[in-house]
Amino acid sequence: MGDRLAVVTGTSAGIGEAVARALLGEGWTVVGLSRRTSSVEHSAYRHLQVDLGDLDRLKAVGEGTLAPLLRKAAWRRIGLVNNAAVAGGSTPVAELDPLHVAWVLAVNSIAPVFLMGLVSGRAAPGVPLRIVNVSSGAAVRGLAGMIEYCSSKAALRLASMCVAEEMQSAERPGGPRPDAAIVSYAPGVVDTPMQEAARSPGRLWNQLFVDMHAQGQLQPPELPAAEIARWLSSETAEPFAERRFGEP
Ligand SMILES: NC(=O)c1ccc[n+]([C@@H]2O[C@H](COP(=O)([O-])OP(=O)(O)OC[C@H]3O[C@@H](n4cnc5c(N)ncnc54)[C@H](OP(=O)(O)O)[C@@H]3O)[C@@H](O)[C@H]2O)c1
């Protein structure tokens, strides 16, 4: 087992699976979370099956399984990649079920906030923390049919800034964590099941996604995954940064 621990959400598919593989290749110990099992098999990989929208279960898994792991004195670096997200249903606002909106916000915004709290609260003082919150152009741009997705990504983006401010604050209980850095990272247009679903025939407001696919704009998940892995290993980092794929 290495001495760097990463918690990565959404490791059963897409970008999260590629991030887990990239980190394991670099010697990290990885804990992955998703509803399904993962095809990642490695002696330094542990998978936790959890629906991030089930906040009671997430709390139990967080306190019962992740917290004791995070507290271990062996880690000289801890990473968190809040990658898992659901896209929503391309539903007109008049037909949106408020319980569905609440669930999307739970998965995409509330669970990441809880995990940021867990990691920053349980990691031993002085251990460098690197947090990547996977964002999207949808965090800063409204799109028809994507109310719950855009809202949840906007909320996560601002939550990232709030947590970064807290980590630097002298008033933070336990003292500031100048060793913590958070990036809100937009991975570009990536060839994953999420994109496939977004352009599926018969879906309202799918043309943008059909066109991006037809124009060959999709990139393999390994490319943003490599950037995320590199950032988790960075020695120096600003308390908060926003990055899009391909930016230094
Ligand atoms: N693909 C793109 O073009 C694109 C563009 C901009 C931003 N992003 C962002 O990149 C991130 C990864 O997207 P992706 O394209 O790789 O998506 P994806 O292919 O749909 O994979 C999503 C992952 O999240 C997990 N997940 C979804 N709902 C979950 C839940 N309720 N509980 C636990 N895990 C859950 C899924 O696992 P289970 O289904 O097994 O739970 C899966 O492993 C997301 O934050 C997305 O918003 C993607």
PDBQT file of the ligand as one rigid body, heavy atoms in Angstrom, charges set to zero:
ROOT
HETATM    1  N1  LIG A 301     -18.967  13.544 -20.121  1.00  0.00    +0.000 N 
HETATM    2  C1  LIG A 301     -18.907  14.856 -20.324  1.00  0.00    +0.000 C 
HETATM    3  O1  LIG A 301     -18.887  15.329 -21.473  1.00  0.00    +0.000 OA
HETATM    4  C2  LIG A 301     -18.857  15.799 -19.158  1.00  0.00    +0.000 A 
HETATM    5  C3  LIG A 301     -18.794  17.174 -19.433  1.00  0.00    +0.000 A 
HETATM    6  C4  LIG A 301     -18.739  18.056 -18.370  1.00  0.00    +0.000 A 
HETATM    7  C5  LIG A 301     -18.717  17.582 -17.066  1.00  0.00    +0.000 A 
HETATM    8  N2  LIG A 301     -18.799  16.241 -16.844  1.00  0.00    +0.000 N 
HETATM    9  C6  LIG A 301     -18.782  15.786 -15.461  1.00  0.00    +0.000 C 
HETATM   10  O2  LIG A 301     -17.815  14.755 -15.314  1.00  0.00    +0.000 OA
HETATM   11  C7  LIG A 301     -18.192  13.881 -14.254  1.00  0.00    +0.000 C 
HETATM   12  C8  LIG A 301     -18.167  12.439 -14.718  1.00  0.00    +0.000 C 
HETATM   13  O3  LIG A 301     -19.066  12.341 -15.798  1.00  0.00    +0.000 OA
HETATM   14  P1  LIG A 301     -19.088  11.096 -16.778  1.00  0.00    +0.000 P 
HETATM   15  O4  LIG A 301     -19.337  11.649 -18.112  1.00  0.00    +0.000 OA
HETATM   16  O5  LIG A 301     -17.906  10.226 -16.533  1.00  0.00    +0.000 OA
HETATM   17  O6  LIG A 301     -20.439  10.409 -16.268  1.00  0.00    +0.000 OA
HETATM   18  P2  LIG A 301     -20.929   8.887 -16.382  1.00  0.00    +0.000 P 
HETATM   19  O7  LIG A 301     -20.280   8.240 -17.525  1.00  0.00    +0.000 OA
HETATM   20  O8  LIG A 301     -22.417   8.963 -16.375  1.00  0.00    +0.000 OA
HETATM   21  O9  LIG A 301     -20.419   8.248 -15.015  1.00  0.00    +0.000 OA
HETATM   22  C9  LIG A 301     -20.945   8.749 -13.814  1.00  0.00    +0.000 C 
HETATM   23  C10 LIG A 301     -20.363   8.013 -12.632  1.00  0.00    +0.000 C 
HETATM   24  O10 LIG A 301     -20.988   8.566 -11.478  1.00  0.00    +0.000 OA
HETATM   25  C11 LIG A 301     -21.601   7.506 -10.742  1.00  0.00    +0.000 C 
HETATM   26  N3  LIG A 301     -22.849   7.944 -10.148  1.00  0.00    +0.000 N 
HETATM   27  C12 LIG A 301     -23.907   8.513 -10.764  1.00  0.00    +0.000 A 
HETATM   28  N4  LIG A 301     -24.908   8.656  -9.906  1.00  0.00    +0.000 NA
HETATM   29  C13 LIG A 301     -24.484   8.171  -8.717  1.00  0.00    +0.000 A 
HETATM   30  C14 LIG A 301     -25.087   8.023  -7.459  1.00  0.00    +0.000 A 
HETATM   31  N5  LIG A 301     -26.354   8.387  -7.238  1.00  0.00    +0.000 N 
HETATM   32  N6  LIG A 301     -24.367   7.471  -6.457  1.00  0.00    +0.000 NA
HETATM   33  C15 LIG A 301     -23.112   7.057  -6.669  1.00  0.00    +0.000 A 
HETATM   34  N7  LIG A 301     -22.485   7.174  -7.849  1.00  0.00    +0.000 NA
HETATM   35  C16 LIG A 301     -23.177   7.712  -8.862  1.00  0.00    +0.000 A 
HETATM   36  C17 LIG A 301     -21.873   6.427 -11.775  1.00  0.00    +0.000 C 
HETATM   37  O11 LIG A 301     -21.905   5.164 -11.126  1.00  0.00    +0.000 OA
HETATM   38  P3  LIG A 301     -23.225   4.316 -10.832  1.00  0.00    +0.000 P 
HETATM   39  O12 LIG A 301     -24.156   4.532 -11.969  1.00  0.00    +0.000 OA
HETATM   40  O13 LIG A 301     -22.684   2.938 -10.706  1.00  0.00    +0.000 OA
HETATM   41  O14 LIG A 301     -23.745   4.854  -9.551  1.00  0.00    +0.000 OA
HETATM   42  C18 LIG A 301     -20.654   6.543 -12.665  1.00  0.00    +0.000 C 
HETATM   43  O15 LIG A 301     -19.591   5.817 -12.114  1.00  0.00    +0.000 OA
HETATM   44  C19 LIG A 301     -19.569  14.354 -13.782  1.00  0.00    +0.000 C 
HETATM   45  O16 LIG A 301     -19.419  15.200 -12.674  1.00  0.00    +0.000 OA
HETATM   46  C20 LIG A 301     -20.069  15.166 -14.966  1.00  0.00    +0.000 C 
HETATM   47  O17 LIG A 301     -21.008  16.134 -14.581  1.00  0.00    +0.000 OA
HETATM   48  C21 LIG A 301     -18.859  15.327 -17.849  1.00  0.00    +0.000 A 
ENDROOT
TORSDOF 0
